[in-house]
Amino acid sequence: MRFTRITVNPAQMGGVPCPRGLRIPVATVVGTIADRMAVGEITSELPELTAEDVREALLFAAEAVREQQLPLLAGA
């Protein structure tokens, strides 16, 4: 999968993935969704982001999880 809006720059934010070179990590965007914020609320709180940035951050996170094995406890 190709991501056109997610950038990684070792000289910025410690090299963590961010939408369009902004100083907002993908993890922060995903966390706002987990905190039950709507896309409109997120873009209102972080006006540098667009709805498409939020969407691609979620797709990126989903792909990242799909690509690695996560340590989960059995029966949890």
C-alpha positions in Angstrom: 0.0 0.0 0.0 1.3 3.4 -0.9 0.8 6.3 1.5 1.1 9.8 -0.1 0.3 11.8 3.0 2.4 10.1 5.6 6.0 11.2 5.9 9.0 10.1 8.0 11.9 12.5 8.5 14.6 11.4 10.9 15.3 15.1 11.7 11.8 15.8 12.7 9.8 14.3 15.6 12.4 11.6 16.1 11.5 10.1 12.7 8.0 9.0 13.7 5.4 8.9 10.9 3.5 12.2 10.6 0.9 13.4 8.1 2.4 15.7 5.4 5.5 16.6 7.4 3.5 18.1 10.2 4.7 17.8 13.8 1.6 15.7 14.6 2.5 12.0 14.9 0.2 9.4 13.3 -0.1 7.9 16.9 -1.6 11.2 18.1 -4.2 11.2 15.3 -5.1 7.6 16.1 -5.3 8.3 19.8 -7.8 11.1 19.2 -10.0 8.6 17.3 -9.7 6.2 20.2 -10.7 9.0 22.5 -14.0 9.1 20.5 -13.3 12.4 18.8 -15.0 12.8 15.4 -13.0 13.8 12.4 -14.5 17.3 12.4 -13.5 17.7 16.1 -10.0 16.6 15.3 -9.6 19.0 12.4 -11.1 21.8 14.5 -8.6 21.1 17.3 -5.7 20.6 14.9 -6.5 22.8 11.9 -3.3 21.8 10.1 -4.9 18.4 9.6 -7.5 17.6 6.9 -10.0 14.8 7.0 -7.9 13.0 4.4 -4.9 13.2 6.7 -6.9 11.6 9.5 -8.2 8.9 7.1 -4.7 8.1 5.8 -3.3 8.1 9.4 -5.8 5.4 10.3 -5.0 3.4 7.2 -1.3 3.7 8.0 -1.8 2.5 11.5 -3.9 -0.4 10.4 -1.2 -1.5 7.9 1.5 -1.1 10.5 -0.4 -3.4 12.9 -1.0 -5.9 10.1 2.7 -6.0 9.3 4.0 -7.0 12.7 3.2 -9.5 15.4 1.9 -7.9 18.6 2.4 -9.4 22.0 -1.1 -10.1 23.3 -2.0 -12.1 26.4 -4.1 -15.3 25.8 -7.6 -14.9 27.2 -7.3 -11.2 27.7 
